[in-house]
């Protein structure tokens, strides 16, 4: 992945984190999705999205993303 794409992907994750902290969960999810379009295997973006989904009461969807994130963290 090119450095510019990596920076853009990280910017989307940061925007998602900011919006999550402000309680703007739907907007945060949209930002995480933009990051994941660039790098679908970014464990941090997956985990952050899962945390936001959990706050929204979407437990099952969150659990699936946590599992995927953990697999990325450990290299599976």
Secondary structure by P-SEA (a helix, b strand, c coil): ccaaaaaaaaaaaaaaaaaaaacaaaaaaaaaaaaaaaccccaaaaaaaaaaaaaacaaaaaaaaaaaaaaaaacc
